[in-house]
């Protein structure tokens, strides 16, 4: 199967195209005649960029949430204003209460809509910890085992209630596998459980095939140089033919990835198109 992946929401935008950037992520995936949305950004950029890029959000039949943070889920309300016929796929923990602690302050960062709220609008919600087929040719990774010694969960992220917060293991961190003709593509939300762990899981599910494209957030903002080195070494072994990082990857890591994968590198921005 052939895929066309258009970035609808990202932190950065090219100049002169009337597009909007925000801290968030959303991919519009065309798999033949099937239309899938992977994440929805915060909500401001999604409808603006869809209109500017000529993408009809009413055509979306499936939405996958990579995890339950606002910068990946906030656009659901904007989507619901034009489309109430899609099926939503996520991990059960995506609907948990989520917080971050920055500068000694706790901030809510979870979904603004609960599962019952979505279902009340007529949306079918499918939750699973295991890999799920979204449409033919596209599956989720399911829960990602933490196998590497050098990838770890951000310690500033929590779940639970404000008076009894617990570190969030981010078990809801899902990625997408696009099963193409001569290999596979992998779309990341934030890779909270580690991009190497994710790619290892993809190979368990789909075998050791050509990695045609790897795009999305690698969550390396603030990562140590030693950790970035280990991840880059592993990425060289996976040999992505297109490497398109963005969102939460962080500029230092982006620059290093560009230097290492220059011929295969492209910065992910709003309006980017990848075909595999």
N, C-alpha and C positions, 0 to 999 in steps of 0.2 A: 504494500500500500504506500502511496505517496502522501506526504504531509506538507502543509503550509502553516507556519507558525508566525503570527504577527504579535509583536509586543504592544499591548494597549496601555499599560501603566508601568512606569519606571521612574527612578529618581531624576534622570536627565533626559533632555530632549535635544534634537538637532534644531538649529535656528531656521526661521523663515518658513515653517510649515504649519503654523497655527496650532501647534500641539502643546499640551500642558504636562508638566512634570510634577510629581509628588513623591514623598517617601512611601513607596508601595510597589506592588507588582501585579501584573495580570497578563496572561497570554491568551490569544484567540487562536484556536487550532482548527484547521480545516482538514478533515480526514475523508477525502472524497466529498460526498454530499453532507456528511455529518459535521456539526459545529459544536465545539466544546470550549468552555471558558475555564482556564486554570487560574484561580484566584481573581479578586475583583478590585484590588487597590483599596485606598481609603474611601473613595466615593466621589470626589470632585473630578478626577481626571477621566474616569471610565466613560461617561456619556459624551464628554467633550471630544475625546480622542477617537472614540468609535465613529462619531459623526464626521470628523475631519478625515478619517481614513476610509470612509465609505463602508463601515462594518455595521451590519444590522444586528443589534443585540437581541431583537425578537426572534432571530433564527437559531439562537443557542438552545440546544436540547439537553445539555448536561453541563453542570458546574462542579468542579472539584476544588475543595479547599485544602491547601497544603497544610494549614494548621490554623488555630483559632485566634490569631492576633489581628488587631484592627486594620493594619496596613495591608492585609491580604483578604479581609472579609467585609470591610466597610462599604464597599460598592454594591453589596447585595440589595440595599434599599433602592438604589438607582436602577439596578437591573429589574427589580420587581415592578418598577413603574412602567416598564415596557414589555415585560415577559413574565408570565406566571405559569408557564408550561414546561419548565425544565425540571430535571431530576438533580438533586444535590447529593454529592458523594463526599464523605469525610470520615475521619476517625472519630469514635465516640467522645474522646477527650477534647475535640475541637470546641465543644460547647461548655467546657469547664470554665470557672471563673479564673481569669489570668491577670497577673500584675507584673510590673517591673519595679525595682527599687533603684533609684538614681538620686544621687546627692542627698541621701538619707530620707528620701520621700518615696512613698508608695503610690504608683500610678496604675489605674485600671487600663488594661490593654487588650481585653478580650472582645468577643463578639457582642455587638449591640442588639442582636436578635437571638432569641432562644430557639430551640428546636420546635417547640409548640407554636411559637409565633410564625415560623416559616410554614409549618404544616397547616396553620389556620388560613394561610393565603392560597392553599391548594397545592403547594410544592411537595413533591415526594422526596423524602429524606432517606438516604441509604447510608448506614453507618457500619463500619467493619474495621477490625484490627488486621485482617488478612488482605492480601492483594485483591482488587476488584476490577472486573472489566467495566469500563465506562461506556464505551461504544466499541464495535469491532476494531481491533488494531491499537487500542489505547487501554492500558491498565495502570492501576496505582501500584506502588511498591509494598503497601502494607507497612506495618511497624518495622523500623530499622534497628537491628541489633547493634549495640555498642561494642564493637570488636577491636578497634584500634586503640592503642594506649595513648595516642597523642590528640585525639579528637574528644572534645568534652562539651557539655551543655553550659551555656551562659549562666553563671551563678547569680546574676541579677534578676533572673526570671523566676516567678513564683506562681503557685496555684492555691486554691482553697478559699477561705474567707479571711477578710482583713485581720481579724483578731487571731487567726490560727493559720498563717501562711506556711506552705511547705515548698521546697525547691521543686520547680516544674521539670519533670523528666522529658517533656516534649515528645511523648509517645505518639502524639498526633501529627508529627512531622512526616508528611507524605510527599513523595515525588511521583512524576508521571513517566511511564515508559511508552514510547511510540514505536511500535513494531513495524519497521520499514522493510522494503524488499531486500536490501543488502546489509542490514544491520539494525541498530536501534538508536533512537534519540532519547535523551533524558532531560526533563524539565524539573528544575529545583524551585522550591518556594524560598526557604531560607537555609536549608541544609543544617538545621539546628543539631541534628544527630551525626553530622559529619559527612562531607561529600564522598570521602573514601568508603565509609560504611555504606552509604547509599549505592555507590557503583558496585560494591561487592554484593549487595542484595540484588541489584539488577541482574548481575551475572548468575546468581543462584536461580533466579526466576526464568531468565531468558537465554542463559548460556553465554559463553565468551564470544560475542559477536563484535563486529566493527562498531565503534562508538562514533556515529555519524555527527552527532551534535550534543553538546552539554551547555545548557543555558539557564540563567537565573542567579539567585543569591547564594553565596558560599559562606556567609556569616563569618568573615575573617576580620572584621573591624576590631582593632585592638589585639589581634592575635600576635603572639610572640614570633620573632623571626625564625626560631627553631621549629615552631609548629608549622609555619607557612612552608618552610623548607621540606618537611616531611610530606606535606600534602602535595606540593609541586612534584616531588619525586614519584609519588604514587600516580598523579595525573599523567605524567610522562609514560608510565607503564600502560595506562588505559588508552592513551593516544587519541584524544578527541580530535576529529577532523574539523570540527568547528567548536571553538570555546568562546562562549558569549557571557561573561560574568557581568553582574551589576548589582543593584539594590544594596544589600547588606554586606557585600564583599569587602568594601573599604578601599580607599585609593591606594595605600601602600601595597596591598596584595594585588590589586588590579594592575598596577604598574609592573610588578614583578611577573605576573602572569603574561602580560603583554610582551615583556622582554624574552620570556622563555618560549612562548607559543606564537611568536610574531606572525608567521604565515597563516596560522589557523585561528588567530585571535580576532575578535570583534567586540567592542564594548557594547553591551546591551543597552539600547535606548528606546524610547517610545518611537514606534514606526518601523523598527527593525523587522525584517522578514527573513526567516530561515526556511529553506525547502530541503526536505530529505526524502 
